[in-house]
């Protein structure tokens, strides 16, 4: 009996072998398929060779070369003997990054394709085999799940998952792509497997008692391998595109690693002056996709019918699609560079002031409101300042400058401030301004139901809490003494009160102005400023007209100011070139580079300081920055001066208080660039580092938190290189702005990162109090460094009480010295605003405190002059 069973088993295996041999015998070679294999395989082979063999020979793709001279056209330096394809926006070798990006893209594409094909193969074979064995419900369940996933566009699904994951590394990216890309493979494999299951050798195996698993593994899998191989080749091309899309959207691999998609994103702002920086990574993506897709199509061309239909293509020996990519690349690179229109003729001698004309300005944003009690955005505050003049002003040294008030006097040890008002000031409704109007206007801004963004700054006024809560009808801390004297009383001395009173937030408004501030009623805003509101069209335009009763005789010179809202920066540039705008201050990076590089515009570009600063914070409560020597090493190793090559409107700073802030002390720097001192500090910290051998340094990477797609991300990549020279390795953590603030403000969360601050009011104290004052530390704190020093806290308290400007400067100088010594905060840059002005725009001298102040501005263009 056993003998007969063995004979039958041997005969069955013999029959199965013959049937399988016939089913899988070779067909005649398809010429078109052979050609596509050569082209596709050649492209893939060249990419692999260049990315894995040539790229390492080109050096570090993440290293910036700031020894290069800036380009004459304002863009990154172009091709040279040292950098064959030029450098990118951070002065890194473009060729090295293209090849390094190819290595990353290929590894991710191959691995993700392997994951997708494995899952798709398993699901497809399982569904088909179960269906043939009678489990139709299992097949239907699997295929409906596949249909649901296929209903979502692949790139959209991948992008959604990538955004939800936020922090991505190579492993995460492979899983995201692999786990979302298998559905198409599963459906095709299932269809092919159903055909295979109808073959005689499968039926014979079933007749001999083959199990479901045996049939699937022994007969179905070997006969769908070629299908999976063809699908995998095409899918790899799609994976390259998907990875590029994720990187372009900044949810792929984080910097500084090169990726074709990220390179495309980083270079798009230079498309005008360096189109090759955009065209090259785009061409690499397209060529890689075409190579893999050609390979996949060639492997899938199995039938004579398909070969016959495509035979006419087989006679074309040249790969037209690949050629078109290179032709497109050549066209983009060869396109003539964008050029600026010739500027208007200037003046040999400065023209004399003249009255008349309307100044035209545009902005990409809209003023959310021009109501002074509610305005918080830059444009809204600027317009409110033109309509409602301020009580006082401050010069660069923090000294009093008369506006609506002509004199200021402290008393009661800094707890009382008297303002003497200018006589005869008229509001735009014709009424004469009195001390009662000042009190009424401030109470209006600080009212119980007013959602004012700056009300808390006045909490030191006597009776503030009672008035703000509605317990009292008037604010006890503001008194009038006749028609021209206002007295402010404080619970504690506060030397910042004059700075607070220089804000348009508390500017006097007309009696006819509605008692309750209304953010939507811009036309009702009325004050004592040089211009009145002629019309306010919400999201479109605001027109200001001269206030004929302005207290400075003969001013303003202009008839009016027209400001257009929601005008794109590119459109602003074109309108400026046509002479339709007198001033442009919102330029794209490309347009700013063109203006800077054009010698015809020399003398017409101006950098206006801002009350903003950027710094590096180090959490002094968490390792490793509880070690003061390591913090000093970081402070010495950072050199933000190179950032001005990336953006000339960024000013390197070396003190906590940036330039342009009134009362800023003239002090020695709190930060200097000194690599030798940094290495010595590393030795003192217990982490000596040898730059020659690369041995030593801090052993673990340190997370550096920064907001993506910002200039601060580019700066962080530069700091990353600089700190690596002393043995400190940073790992950039890119998080959205909401997440960034949530993490940085929580105690014990963030170790290191970017800190930015916009002054709440024009005084040095506003930079120290929230960012470095120990009293500001709590479970949630703006003091991201969680730095507490008793001496610094004492100096901050003294500066708050001291009313003598010169003494305050000395106090702030001592405070800067403490920050320099203990290095919890490393000041790096202060952004400025690049303005380009028409030659006929005269008398406009903005500062950090008087941006867009047109009180003394005049137009010297004859066509704009009207009769006085």
Secondary structure, 3 states (H helix, E strand, C coil): CHHHHHHHHHHHHHHHHHHHHHHCCCCCCCHHHHHHHHHHHHHHHHHHHHHHHHHHHHCCCCCECCCCCCCCCCCCCCCCCCCCCCECCCCEEHHHHHHHHHHHHHHHHHHHHHHHHHHHHHHHHHHHHHHHCCCHHHHHHHHHHHHHHHCCCHHHHHHHHHHHHCCCCHHHHHHHHHHHCCHHHHHHHHHHHHHHCCCHHHHHHHHCCCCHHHHHHHHHHHHHHHHHHHHHHHHHHHHHHHHHHHHHCCCCCCCCCCCHHHHHHHHHHHCCCCHHHHHHHHHHHHHHHHHHHHHHHHHHCCCHHHHHHCHHHHCCCCCHHHHHHHHHHHHHHHCCCCCCCCCCCCCCCCCCCCCCCEEEEECCCCCCCCCCCCCCCHHHHHHHHHHCCCCEEECCCCCEEECCEEEEEEEHHHCEEEEEECCCCECCCCCECCHHHHHHHHHHHCCCCCCCCCHHHHCCECCHHHHHCCCCCCCCCEEECCCCEEEEEECCCCCCHHHHHCCHHHCCECCCCCCCCCCCCHHHCCECCCEEEEEECCCCEEEEEECCCCCCCCCCCCCEEEEECCCCHHHHHHHHHCCCCCEECCCCHHHHHHHHHCHHHCCCEEEEECCEEEEEEECCCCCCCCCHHHHHHHHHHCCHHHHHHHCCCEEECCCCCCCCCCCCCCCCCCCCCCHHHHHHHHHHHCCCEECCCCEECCCCCEEEEECCCCHHHHHHHHHHHHHHCCCCCEEEEECCHHHHHHHHCECCCCCEEEEEEECCCCCCHHHHHHHHCHHHCCCECCCCCCCCCHHHHHHHHHHHHCCCHHHHHHHHHHHHHHHHHHCCEEEEEEEEEEEEECCCEECCCCCCCCCCCCCCCEECCHHHCCCC
